[in-house]
Amino acid sequence: MPQMKPMMWMMMMTMTLSMIFMTMIMNFFTTIKISYKSSKKSPTPMKWKW
């Protein structure tokens, strides 16, 4: 395996982290939407699903 340049490695890490972060945000928003829709019918407080 060839040695990677520090700059390239940093870019790769940042891209991977941003991808994970974006996925987490998307999941978070979808869960909020689902919980909000279901909570409209019943007055019970929201339960977070992780």
C-alpha positions, 0 to 999 in steps of 0.5 A, spaced: 500 500 500 503 506 497 504 512 502 498 517 502 500 524 502 497 528 508 493 533 504 489 527 501 488 523 507 485 529 510 480 530 504 478 523 505 477 523 512 473 530 511 469 527 506 467 520 510 465 524 516 461 529 512 457 523 509 456 520 515 454 526 518 449 528 513 446 521 513 445 522 521 442 528 520 437 525 514 435 520 519 434 525 525 429 529 520 425 523 518 424 520 525 422 527 527 417 527 521 414 520 523 414 521 530 410 528 529 405 525 524 404 519 529 404 524 535 398 528 532 393 523 533 395 521 540 397 526 546 402 522 548 409 525 548 414 523 543 419 517 544 425 518 540 428 512 536 435 511 535 
